[in-house]
């Protein structure tokens, strides 16, 4: 049996009869839609205000495929930072496409420069909110309570971690009160349920997806939680070794903050490995225990979807898997989005 035929049979069984297909797939909720990404595919399915379903699917090429010289960054503990950047790019592309399908013709798609600027701003805001602000609040807490105000002790970074968690949970809780974000959280739940159905080798239909959990160990919410927790331990180990760099206390803390920023890359790398382990070894008691806090936090970032939202997630997933099954037959050229009047019109992939 040829390599292509083996993939064909495996995929066909996974989609139609329920056998696992064995291909890693991840996703993201967007405005009235879901993005799914497999090793070779980037697919977004969105429901328009008219009820139509529009699907965009493109060939996905990772940075390691585009630049073979960077393949050394595919190694464990290095790949996490690359995956984080790629996920941000994918997410903004998907959000951009989803917004363009909601009837706002006055908002043209982002140019490459605008997209790069958006990513840079997102990084800056994230670092400011979850690195800079907690550090400064911890400094203020230490000054007010007479404890460590220099930023080099274990207690300082434990307090820093408490502020990080409080800001993150408060931020998620607050935006979840918005009606539009609440619907995105429902699509987030639909994304998880459809991926669970796929990973269990079930037929990809609404009935099977509906029965799955909306909490998934490989979720980005869990990743962020691990980033916050691992940063506490890493900073607690490193900063006690630092001397006082300058006499000005405020300037000294600013320097510490800027030192923390590049350290977030190894933190992201370690967090990514934990998430991968959680996804692959989810039957281990130890792994389940480590995954538990992230799963509970997902109760804030996911909500139970309705069947129409599950339909969108399943369409995106099917489309991403379609290219995986056709890898030797489908070119790299971009194709125009496909539009269907309703879910029943979306064809099940046929080989």
C-alpha contacts under 8 A as a table, 3 or more apart, distances in Angstrom:
res1	aa1	res2	aa2	distance
1	X	5	X	6.23
1	X	6	X	6.42
2	X	5	X	5.17
2	X	6	X	6.24
3	X	6	X	5.22
3	X	7	X	6.45
4	X	7	X	5.18
4	X	8	X	6.05
4	X	325	X	7.99
4	X	328	X	7.13
5	X	8	X	4.79
5	X	9	X	6.10
6	X	9	X	5.26
6	X	10	X	6.10
7	X	10	X	5.12
7	X	11	X	5.93
7	X	325	X	6.08
8	X	11	X	5.32
8	X	12	X	5.99
8	X	325	X	5.55
8	X	326	X	7.64
8	X	351	X	7.72
9	X	12	X	5.11
9	X	13	X	6.09
10	X	13	X	5.32
10	X	14	X	6.21
10	X	19	X	7.48
10	X	20	X	7.44
10	X	21	X	5.48
11	X	14	X	5.04
11	X	15	X	6.16
11	X	20	X	7.82
11	X	21	X	5.08
11	X	321	X	7.89
11	X	325	X	6.12
12	X	15	X	5.25
12	X	16	X	5.90
12	X	17	X	7.62
12	X	351	X	7.92
13	X	16	X	5.31
13	X	17	X	4.93
13	X	18	X	5.95
13	X	19	X	5.25
13	X	20	X	7.45
13	X	21	X	7.38
14	X	17	X	6.02
14	X	18	X	4.71
14	X	19	X	4.26
14	X	20	X	4.87
14	X	21	X	4.93
14	X	198	X	7.43
14	X	201	X	5.43
14	X	202	X	6.87
14	X	203	X	6.88
15	X	18	X	6.16
15	X	19	X	7.62
15	X	21	X	7.82
15	X	198	X	7.90
15	X	201	X	7.69
15	X	202	X	7.34
15	X	203	X	5.41
15	X	204	X	6.10
16	X	203	X	5.50
16	X	204	X	7.63
17	X	202	X	7.29
17	X	203	X	6.16
18	X	200	X	7.84
18	X	201	X	4.43
18	X	202	X	4.10
18	X	203	X	4.94
19	X	200	X	7.84
19	X	201	X	4.47
19	X	202	X	6.78
20	X	198	X	7.02
20	X	199	X	6.32
20	X	200	X	6.35
20	X	201	X	3.94
20	X	202	X	7.55
21	X	198	X	7.77
21	X	199	X	7.75
21	X	201	X	6.89
22	X	199	X	7.55
23	X	38	X	7.25
23	X	39	X	7.79
24	X	38	X	6.13
24	X	39	X	7.10
25	X	36	X	6.84
25	X	37	X	5.70
25	X	38	X	4.60
25	X	39	X	7.42
25	X	195	X	7.28
26	X	36	X	5.77
26	X	37	X	5.44
26	X	38	X	6.66
26	X	195	X	7.64
27	X	34	X	7.03
27	X	35	X	5.26
27	X	36	X	4.19
27	X	37	X	5.87
27	X	191	X	6.54
28	X	34	X	5.82
28	X	35	X	5.14
28	X	36	X	6.63
28	X	91	X	6.93
28	X	188	X	6.56
28	X	191	X	6.98
29	X	33	X	6.13
29	X	34	X	4.52
29	X	35	X	6.23
29	X	184	X	5.90
29	X	185	X	7.23
29	X	187	X	5.34
29	X	188	X	4.78
29	X	191	X	6.86
30	X	33	X	5.07
30	X	34	X	5.46
30	X	35	X	7.01
30	X	94	X	6.83
30	X	95	X	5.55
30	X	98	X	6.54
30	X	184	X	6.04
30	X	187	X	7.38
31	X	34	X	7.87
31	X	46	X	7.63
31	X	95	X	6.69
31	X	98	X	5.67
31	X	99	X	6.49
31	X	180	X	7.95
31	X	183	X	7.94
31	X	184	X	6.07
32	X	46	X	5.69
32	X	47	X	5.77
32	X	48	X	7.56
32	X	98	X	7.14
32	X	183	X	7.36
32	X	184	X	6.80
32	X	187	X	7.25
32	X	309	X	7.92
33	X	44	X	7.17
33	X	45	X	5.51
33	X	46	X	4.10
33	X	47	X	6.22
33	X	98	X	6.78
33	X	184	X	7.90
33	X	187	X	6.56
33	X	309	X	7.54
33	X	312	X	6.19
33	X	313	X	7.13
34	X	44	X	5.78
34	X	45	X	5.63
34	X	46	X	6.66
34	X	187	X	6.54
34	X	188	X	7.62
34	X	191	X	6.65
34	X	312	X	6.60
34	X	313	X	5.45
34	X	316	X	6.50
35	X	42	X	7.38
35	X	43	X	5.65
35	X	44	X	4.23
35	X	45	X	6.51
35	X	91	X	7.85
35	X	94	X	6.27
35	X	313	X	7.73
35	X	316	X	6.31
36	X	41	X	7.98
36	X	42	X	6.17
36	X	43	X	5.24
36	X	44	X	6.29
36	X	316	X	5.77
36	X	317	X	5.74
36	X	320	X	6.34
37	X	40	X	7.64
37	X	41	X	5.54
37	X	42	X	4.67
37	X	43	X	6.21
37	X	60	X	7.97
37	X	320	X	6.26
38	X	41	X	5.08
38	X	42	X	6.74
38	X	320	X	5.98
38	X	321	X	6.96
38	X	324	X	7.49
39	X	60	X	7.07
39	X	61	X	7.88
39	X	324	X	7.63
40	X	59	X	5.82
40	X	60	X	4.77
40	X	61	X	6.40
40	X	320	X	7.94
40	X	323	X	6.96
40	X	324	X	6.29
40	X	327	X	7.71
41	X	57	X	6.89
41	X	58	X	5.94
41	X	59	X	4.92
41	X	60	X	4.69
41	X	320	X	5.19
41	X	321	X	7.58
41	X	323	X	6.21
41	X	324	X	7.13
42	X	57	X	5.62
42	X	58	X	5.28
42	X	59	X	6.26
42	X	60	X	5.49
42	X	90	X	7.95
42	X	320	X	6.34
43	X	55	X	7.16
43	X	56	X	5.60
43	X	57	X	4.21
43	X	58	X	6.46
43	X	316	X	5.63
43	X	317	X	7.51
43	X	319	X	6.30
43	X	320	X	5.45
44	X	55	X	5.68
44	X	56	X	5.20
44	X	57	X	6.43
44	X	94	X	6.42
44	X	98	X	7.92
44	X	316	X	5.52
45	X	53	X	6.78
45	X	54	X	5.79
45	X	55	X	4.45
45	X	56	X	6.52
45	X	312	X	5.84
45	X	313	X	7.11
45	X	315	X	6.41
45	X	316	X	5.01
46	X	53	X	5.68
46	X	54	X	5.41
46	X	55	X	6.50
46	X	98	X	6.11
46	X	101	X	7.33
46	X	312	X	6.56
47	X	50	X	7.89
47	X	51	X	5.86
47	X	52	X	5.67
47	X	53	X	4.55
47	X	54	X	6.39
47	X	101	X	7.89
47	X	312	X	7.10
48	X	51	X	5.31
48	X	52	X	5.30
48	X	53	X	6.22
48	X	54	X	7.25
48	X	101	X	5.89
48	X	102	X	5.66
48	X	103	X	7.74
49	X	52	X	7.40
49	X	102	X	6.24
49	X	103	X	7.44
51	X	341	X	6.92
51	X	342	X	6.71
52	X	339	X	6.75
52	X	340	X	5.64
52	X	341	X	4.51
52	X	342	X	5.58
53	X	312	X	7.63
53	X	339	X	5.68
53	X	340	X	5.13
53	X	341	X	6.32
53	X	342	X	6.14
53	X	343	X	7.14
54	X	101	X	7.91
54	X	337	X	6.46
54	X	338	X	5.55
54	X	339	X	4.36
54	X	340	X	6.36
55	X	315	X	7.97
55	X	316	X	7.26
55	X	337	X	5.36
55	X	338	X	5.10
55	X	339	X	6.40
56	X	335	X	7.97
56	X	336	X	7.14
56	X	337	X	4.55
56	X	338	X	6.58
57	X	319	X	6.91
57	X	320	X	7.17
57	X	334	X	7.95
57	X	335	X	7.40
57	X	337	X	7.17
58	X	332	X	7.58
58	X	333	X	7.74
58	X	334	X	5.76
58	X	335	X	7.08
59	X	323	X	7.92
59	X	331	X	7.83
59	X	332	X	5.46
59	X	333	X	7.44
59	X	334	X	7.33
61	X	64	X	7.97
61	X	65	X	5.92
61	X	66	X	6.57
62	X	65	X	5.25
62	X	66	X	6.38
62	X	86	X	7.84
63	X	66	X	5.02
63	X	67	X	5.81
63	X	70	X	7.54
64	X	67	X	5.19
64	X	68	X	5.33
64	X	69	X	7.57
64	X	70	X	5.76
64	X	71	X	5.10
64	X	73	X	7.97
64	X	74	X	7.35
65	X	68	X	5.78
67	X	70	X	5.75
67	X	71	X	7.47
68	X	71	X	5.41
69	X	72	X	7.38
70	X	73	X	5.71
70	X	74	X	7.74
71	X	74	X	5.33
71	X	75	X	7.85
72	X	75	X	5.96
73	X	78	X	5.20
73	X	79	X	5.38
73	X	82	X	7.59
74	X	78	X	6.36
74	X	79	X	4.73
75	X	78	X	5.61
75	X	79	X	5.85
76	X	79	X	5.95
76	X	80	X	7.68
76	X	269	X	7.42
76	X	273	X	6.96
77	X	80	X	6.12
77	X	266	X	6.70
77	X	269	X	4.24
77	X	270	X	5.43
77	X	272	X	7.53
77	X	273	X	6.66
78	X	81	X	6.33
78	X	82	X	7.41
78	X	266	X	7.13
78	X	269	X	5.47
79	X	82	X	5.22
79	X	83	X	6.09
79	X	269	X	6.26
79	X	272	X	7.96
80	X	83	X	5.11
80	X	84	X	6.14
80	X	265	X	7.77
80	X	268	X	5.51
80	X	269	X	3.95
80	X	270	X	7.17
80	X	271	X	7.37
80	X	272	X	5.03
80	X	273	X	7.26
81	X	84	X	5.08
81	X	85	X	6.47
81	X	265	X	5.48
81	X	266	X	7.42
81	X	268	X	5.59
81	X	269	X	5.61
82	X	85	X	5.28
82	X	86	X	6.19
83	X	86	X	5.03
83	X	87	X	5.93
84	X	87	X	5.11
84	X	88	X	6.31
84	X	268	X	7.61
85	X	88	X	5.11
85	X	89	X	6.35
86	X	89	X	5.08
86	X	90	X	6.12
87	X	90	X	5.03
87	X	91	X	5.91
88	X	91	X	5.03
88	X	92	X	6.20
88	X	119	X	6.94
89	X	92	X	5.37
89	X	93	X	6.19
89	X	119	X	7.12
90	X	93	X	5.13
90	X	94	X	6.08
91	X	94	X	5.11
91	X	95	X	6.07
92	X	95	X	5.00
92	X	96	X	5.93
92	X	115	X	7.34
92	X	119	X	7.72
93	X	96	X	5.09
93	X	97	X	6.26
93	X	115	X	7.99
94	X	97	X	5.16
94	X	98	X	6.08
95	X	98	X	5.05
95	X	99	X	6.03
96	X	99	X	5.32
96	X	100	X	6.34
96	X	109	X	6.17
96	X	110	X	6.86
97	X	100	X	5.16
97	X	101	X	6.66
97	X	109	X	7.18
98	X	101	X	5.35
98	X	102	X	6.98
99	X	102	X	5.53
99	X	104	X	7.51
100	X	103	X	6.79
100	X	104	X	6.38
100	X	105	X	7.06
100	X	107	X	6.96
100	X	108	X	7.10
100	X	109	X	6.81
101	X	104	X	7.41
104	X	107	X	5.87
105	X	108	X	6.70
110	X	113	X	7.89
110	X	114	X	5.58
110	X	115	X	5.79
111	X	114	X	5.06
111	X	115	X	6.04
112	X	115	X	5.02
112	X	116	X	6.11
113	X	116	X	5.13
113	X	117	X	6.15
114	X	117	X	5.01
114	X	118	X	6.09
115	X	118	X	4.96
115	X	119	X	6.23
116	X	119	X	5.14
116	X	120	X	6.20
117	X	120	X	5.06
117	X	121	X	6.10
118	X	121	X	5.12
118	X	122	X	6.07
119	X	122	X	5.01
119	X	123	X	6.19
120	X	123	X	5.15
120	X	124	X	6.18
121	X	124	X	5.00
121	X	125	X	6.06
122	X	125	X	5.22
122	X	126	X	6.04
123	X	126	X	5.11
123	X	127	X	6.07
124	X	127	X	5.22
124	X	128	X	5.98
125	X	128	X	5.03
125	X	129	X	5.94
126	X	129	X	5.20
126	X	130	X	5.89
126	X	131	X	7.71
127	X	130	X	5.38
127	X	131	X	5.05
127	X	132	X	6.44
127	X	261	X	7.24
128	X	131	X	5.58
128	X	132	X	4.66
128	X	133	X	6.01
129	X	132	X	6.18
129	X	133	X	5.38
129	X	134	X	7.38
129	X	167	X	7.87
130	X	133	X	6.30
130	X	134	X	6.26
130	X	164	X	5.74
130	X	167	X	7.39
130	X	168	X	7.44
131	X	134	X	5.87
131	X	135	X	6.33
131	X	164	X	7.57
131	X	257	X	7.03
131	X	260	X	7.49
131	X	261	X	7.51
132	X	135	X	5.33
132	X	136	X	6.34
132	X	257	X	5.94
133	X	136	X	5.24
133	X	137	X	6.12
134	X	137	X	5.01
134	X	138	X	6.04
134	X	160	X	5.47
134	X	161	X	7.60
134	X	163	X	5.32
134	X	164	X	5.60
135	X	138	X	5.10
135	X	139	X	6.27
135	X	160	X	5.74
135	X	253	X	7.95
135	X	257	X	7.16
136	X	139	X	5.00
136	X	140	X	6.29
136	X	253	X	7.59
137	X	140	X	5.04
137	X	141	X	6.10
137	X	160	X	7.55
137	X	163	X	7.41
138	X	141	X	4.92
138	X	142	X	6.08
138	X	149	X	7.57
138	X	156	X	6.48
138	X	157	X	7.86
138	X	159	X	6.02
138	X	160	X	5.32
138	X	163	X	7.45
139	X	142	X	5.14
139	X	143	X	6.22
139	X	148	X	7.68
139	X	149	X	4.94
139	X	150	X	7.03
139	X	151	X	6.86
139	X	156	X	7.75
140	X	143	X	5.08
140	X	144	X	6.14
140	X	149	X	7.17
141	X	144	X	5.19
141	X	145	X	6.08
141	X	147	X	7.97
141	X	149	X	7.60
142	X	145	X	5.31
142	X	146	X	5.67
142	X	147	X	4.70
142	X	148	X	4.99
142	X	149	X	4.45
142	X	156	X	7.36
143	X	146	X	5.35
143	X	147	X	6.67
143	X	148	X	7.23
143	X	149	X	5.28
144	X	147	X	7.90
146	X	149	X	7.61
148	X	151	X	6.59
148	X	152	X	7.70
148	X	153	X	6.79
148	X	155	X	7.25
148	X	156	X	6.00
149	X	156	X	7.42
150	X	153	X	7.91
150	X	249	X	7.48
150	X	253	X	7.52
151	X	156	X	5.68
151	X	157	X	7.25
151	X	239	X	7.33
151	X	253	X	7.23
151	X	256	X	7.91
152	X	156	X	6.79
152	X	157	X	7.81
152	X	236	X	7.53
152	X	239	X	4.87
152	X	240	X	4.45
152	X	241	X	7.60
152	X	242	X	7.04
153	X	156	X	5.33
153	X	157	X	6.77
153	X	236	X	6.67
153	X	239	X	7.14
153	X	240	X	5.51
154	X	157	X	5.36
154	X	158	X	6.20
154	X	236	X	4.96
154	X	237	X	7.66
154	X	240	X	7.56
155	X	158	X	5.03
155	X	159	X	6.21
156	X	159	X	5.24
156	X	160	X	6.08
157	X	160	X	4.57
157	X	161	X	5.97
157	X	232	X	5.91
157	X	235	X	6.73
157	X	236	X	5.69
158	X	161	X	4.98
158	X	162	X	6.33
158	X	232	X	6.46
158	X	236	X	7.74
159	X	162	X	5.03
159	X	163	X	6.33
160	X	163	X	5.21
160	X	164	X	6.22
160	X	232	X	7.54
161	X	164	X	4.94
161	X	165	X	6.18
161	X	228	X	6.95
161	X	229	X	7.12
161	X	232	X	5.67
162	X	165	X	5.24
162	X	166	X	6.09
163	X	166	X	5.04
163	X	167	X	6.03
164	X	167	X	5.26
164	X	168	X	6.13
164	X	228	X	6.89
165	X	168	X	5.13
165	X	169	X	6.00
165	X	225	X	7.99
165	X	228	X	7.19
166	X	169	X	5.32
166	X	170	X	5.81
167	X	170	X	5.13
167	X	171	X	5.88
168	X	171	X	5.11
168	X	172	X	6.23
169	X	172	X	5.22
169	X	173	X	6.01
170	X	173	X	5.09
170	X	174	X	5.94
171	X	174	X	5.17
171	X	175	X	6.25
172	X	175	X	5.44
172	X	176	X	6.01
172	X	300	X	6.88
172	X	301	X	6.94
173	X	176	X	5.13
173	X	177	X	6.80
173	X	300	X	6.50
174	X	177	X	5.52
174	X	178	X	7.67
175	X	178	X	5.55
175	X	181	X	6.49
176	X	179	X	7.52
176	X	181	X	5.64
176	X	182	X	5.38
176	X	185	X	7.71
176	X	300	X	7.46
176	X	301	X	7.42
177	X	181	X	7.40
177	X	182	X	6.75
178	X	181	X	5.32
178	X	182	X	6.07
179	X	182	X	5.00
179	X	183	X	6.51
180	X	183	X	5.32
180	X	184	X	6.53
181	X	184	X	4.87
181	X	185	X	6.20
182	X	185	X	5.04
182	X	186	X	6.43
182	X	303	X	7.62
183	X	186	X	4.92
183	X	187	X	6.41
184	X	187	X	5.04
184	X	188	X	6.16
185	X	188	X	4.76
185	X	189	X	6.35
185	X	301	X	5.57
185	X	302	X	4.54
185	X	303	X	5.46
186	X	189	X	5.06
186	X	190	X	6.33
186	X	302	X	5.82
186	X	303	X	4.52
186	X	304	X	5.62
186	X	305	X	4.63
186	X	306	X	7.80
186	X	309	X	7.51
187	X	190	X	4.79
187	X	191	X	6.11
187	X	302	X	7.77
187	X	303	X	7.82
187	X	305	X	6.25
187	X	309	X	5.99
187	X	310	X	7.52
187	X	313	X	7.38
188	X	191	X	5.11
188	X	192	X	6.49
188	X	301	X	7.47
188	X	302	X	5.48
188	X	303	X	7.30
189	X	192	X	5.21
189	X	193	X	6.21
189	X	214	X	4.73
189	X	215	X	7.35
189	X	302	X	4.88
189	X	303	X	5.46
189	X	304	X	5.86
189	X	305	X	6.00
190	X	193	X	5.12
190	X	194	X	6.14
190	X	209	X	7.86
190	X	214	X	7.02
190	X	304	X	7.41
190	X	305	X	5.55
190	X	309	X	6.26
190	X	310	X	5.00
190	X	313	X	5.90
191	X	194	X	5.43
191	X	195	X	6.28
191	X	310	X	7.50
191	X	313	X	5.33
191	X	314	X	7.89
192	X	195	X	5.21
192	X	196	X	6.11
192	X	213	X	7.36
192	X	214	X	5.37
192	X	215	X	6.65
192	X	216	X	6.07
193	X	196	X	5.11
193	X	197	X	6.32
193	X	209	X	5.19
193	X	210	X	6.69
193	X	211	X	7.73
193	X	212	X	5.08
193	X	213	X	5.83
193	X	214	X	5.37
193	X	310	X	7.90
194	X	197	X	5.09
194	X	198	X	6.36
194	X	204	X	7.20
194	X	209	X	4.97
194	X	212	X	7.72
194	X	310	X	7.15
194	X	313	X	6.41
194	X	314	X	5.95
194	X	317	X	7.50
195	X	198	X	5.01
195	X	199	X	6.09
195	X	317	X	7.62
196	X	199	X	5.05
196	X	200	X	6.14
196	X	209	X	7.39
196	X	212	X	6.40
196	X	213	X	7.53
196	X	216	X	7.79
197	X	200	X	5.26
197	X	201	X	6.42
197	X	202	X	5.29
197	X	203	X	7.28
197	X	204	X	6.56
197	X	208	X	6.32
197	X	209	X	5.44
197	X	212	X	6.74
198	X	201	X	5.14
198	X	202	X	5.80
198	X	203	X	7.36
198	X	204	X	6.55
199	X	202	X	7.64
202	X	208	X	6.82
203	X	208	X	6.89
204	X	208	X	6.78
204	X	209	X	7.01
204	X	314	X	6.63
204	X	318	X	7.76
205	X	208	X	5.67
205	X	209	X	6.28
205	X	311	X	7.82
205	X	314	X	7.02
206	X	209	X	5.11
206	X	210	X	5.85
206	X	307	X	6.53
206	X	310	X	6.14
206	X	311	X	6.35
206	X	314	X	7.63
207	X	210	X	5.28
207	X	211	X	6.74
208	X	211	X	5.54
208	X	212	X	7.11
209	X	212	X	5.52
209	X	310	X	7.11
210	X	307	X	7.48
210	X	310	X	7.36
213	X	216	X	7.38
214	X	302	X	6.75
214	X	303	X	7.31
214	X	304	X	6.93
215	X	219	X	7.89
215	X	295	X	5.66
215	X	296	X	7.93
215	X	298	X	6.14
215	X	299	X	7.37
215	X	302	X	7.51
216	X	219	X	5.64
216	X	295	X	6.62
217	X	222	X	6.85
217	X	275	X	6.84
217	X	278	X	5.85
217	X	279	X	5.67
217	X	282	X	7.92
217	X	291	X	6.18
217	X	294	X	7.25
217	X	295	X	6.39
218	X	222	X	6.90
218	X	223	X	7.39
218	X	275	X	5.45
218	X	276	X	6.79
218	X	278	X	6.82
218	X	279	X	5.53
219	X	222	X	5.40
219	X	223	X	6.50
220	X	223	X	4.77
220	X	224	X	6.23
221	X	224	X	5.25
221	X	225	X	6.35
221	X	294	X	6.71
221	X	297	X	7.16
221	X	298	X	6.31
221	X	301	X	7.33
222	X	225	X	5.01
222	X	226	X	6.23
222	X	275	X	7.51
222	X	291	X	7.63
222	X	293	X	7.78
222	X	294	X	4.19
222	X	295	X	6.69
222	X	297	X	7.33
222	X	298	X	7.35
223	X	226	X	5.17
223	X	227	X	6.20
223	X	271	X	6.15
223	X	272	X	6.74
223	X	275	X	6.40
223	X	294	X	7.71
224	X	227	X	4.93
224	X	228	X	6.29
225	X	228	X	5.19
225	X	229	X	6.25
225	X	294	X	6.28
226	X	229	X	5.02
226	X	230	X	5.82
226	X	271	X	5.43
226	X	274	X	7.90
226	X	294	X	7.77
227	X	230	X	5.37
227	X	231	X	5.97
227	X	264	X	7.97
227	X	267	X	5.95
227	X	268	X	5.93
227	X	271	X	5.60
228	X	231	X	5.28
228	X	232	X	6.56
229	X	232	X	5.31
229	X	233	X	6.90
230	X	233	X	5.29
230	X	234	X	6.13
230	X	267	X	6.30
230	X	270	X	7.76
230	X	271	X	7.19
231	X	234	X	5.05
231	X	235	X	5.82
231	X	264	X	7.33
231	X	267	X	6.03
232	X	235	X	5.45
232	X	236	X	5.98
233	X	236	X	5.10
233	X	237	X	6.25
234	X	237	X	5.23
234	X	238	X	6.23
234	X	267	X	7.77
235	X	238	X	5.10
235	X	239	X	5.70
235	X	260	X	7.79
236	X	239	X	6.01
236	X	240	X	6.88
237	X	240	X	6.55
237	X	241	X	7.77
238	X	241	X	5.71
238	X	242	X	7.28
239	X	242	X	5.17
240	X	243	X	7.89
242	X	245	X	7.88
244	X	247	X	7.39
244	X	252	X	7.20
245	X	252	X	6.11
246	X	249	X	7.32
246	X	251	X	7.16
246	X	252	X	5.60
247	X	252	X	7.24
248	X	251	X	5.38
248	X	252	X	6.06
249	X	252	X	5.00
249	X	253	X	6.33
250	X	253	X	5.21
250	X	254	X	6.34
251	X	254	X	5.00
251	X	255	X	6.28
252	X	255	X	5.19
252	X	256	X	6.37
253	X	256	X	4.93
253	X	257	X	6.22
254	X	257	X	5.04
254	X	258	X	6.34
255	X	258	X	5.13
255	X	259	X	6.21
256	X	259	X	4.99
256	X	260	X	6.27
257	X	260	X	5.07
257	X	261	X	6.60
258	X	261	X	5.31
258	X	262	X	7.57
259	X	262	X	6.34
259	X	263	X	6.86
260	X	263	X	5.02
260	X	264	X	6.50
261	X	264	X	5.44
261	X	265	X	7.88
262	X	265	X	5.82
263	X	266	X	5.81
263	X	267	X	6.50
264	X	267	X	4.79
264	X	268	X	5.95
265	X	268	X	5.04
265	X	269	X	6.19
266	X	269	X	4.78
266	X	270	X	6.15
267	X	270	X	5.25
267	X	271	X	6.12
268	X	271	X	5.03
268	X	272	X	6.04
269	X	272	X	5.24
269	X	273	X	6.53
270	X	273	X	5.28
270	X	274	X	6.46
271	X	274	X	5.13
271	X	275	X	6.29
272	X	275	X	5.08
272	X	276	X	6.19
273	X	276	X	5.08
273	X	277	X	6.14
274	X	277	X	5.09
274	X	278	X	6.13
275	X	278	X	4.98
275	X	279	X	6.25
276	X	279	X	5.15
276	X	280	X	6.26
277	X	280	X	5.21
277	X	281	X	5.65
277	X	282	X	7.73
277	X	287	X	7.46
278	X	281	X	5.49
278	X	282	X	5.41
278	X	287	X	5.74
278	X	288	X	7.18
278	X	290	X	7.93
278	X	291	X	6.38
279	X	282	X	5.78
281	X	284	X	5.78
281	X	287	X	6.61
282	X	285	X	7.86
282	X	287	X	6.09
282	X	288	X	5.93
283	X	287	X	7.47
283	X	288	X	7.02
284	X	287	X	5.21
284	X	288	X	6.11
285	X	288	X	5.06
285	X	289	X	6.11
286	X	289	X	5.09
286	X	290	X	6.28
287	X	290	X	5.06
287	X	291	X	6.05
288	X	291	X	4.98
288	X	292	X	5.99
289	X	292	X	5.22
289	X	293	X	7.95
290	X	293	X	7.02
291	X	294	X	5.57
291	X	295	X	6.30
292	X	295	X	5.12
292	X	296	X	6.23
293	X	296	X	5.18
293	X	297	X	6.25
294	X	297	X	5.05
294	X	298	X	6.37
295	X	298	X	5.13
295	X	299	X	7.14
296	X	299	X	5.50
296	X	300	X	7.93
297	X	300	X	5.75
297	X	301	X	7.16
298	X	301	X	4.85
298	X	302	X	5.68
299	X	302	X	5.60
299	X	303	X	7.06
300	X	303	X	7.63
305	X	309	X	5.87
305	X	310	X	6.56
306	X	309	X	5.44
306	X	310	X	6.44
307	X	310	X	4.93
307	X	311	X	6.19
308	X	311	X	5.05
308	X	312	X	6.67
309	X	312	X	5.23
309	X	313	X	6.53
310	X	313	X	5.14
310	X	314	X	6.14
311	X	314	X	5.17
311	X	315	X	6.17
311	X	343	X	6.61
312	X	315	X	5.15
312	X	316	X	6.36
312	X	343	X	7.96
313	X	316	X	5.27
313	X	317	X	6.19
314	X	317	X	4.99
314	X	318	X	5.98
315	X	318	X	5.20
315	X	319	X	6.14
315	X	346	X	7.52
316	X	319	X	5.19
316	X	320	X	6.28
317	X	320	X	5.20
317	X	321	X	6.21
318	X	321	X	5.14
318	X	322	X	5.96
318	X	348	X	7.70
318	X	349	X	7.43
319	X	322	X	4.99
319	X	323	X	6.89
319	X	349	X	7.99
320	X	323	X	5.80
320	X	324	X	6.91
321	X	324	X	5.02
321	X	325	X	6.40
322	X	325	X	5.28
322	X	326	X	6.32
322	X	349	X	6.45
323	X	326	X	4.87
323	X	327	X	5.65
323	X	330	X	6.98
324	X	327	X	5.21
326	X	329	X	5.25
326	X	330	X	5.88
327	X	330	X	5.72
340	X	343	X	7.23
340	X	345	X	6.02
340	X	346	X	6.30
341	X	345	X	6.67
342	X	345	X	5.66
342	X	346	X	7.18
343	X	346	X	5.40
344	X	347	X	7.73
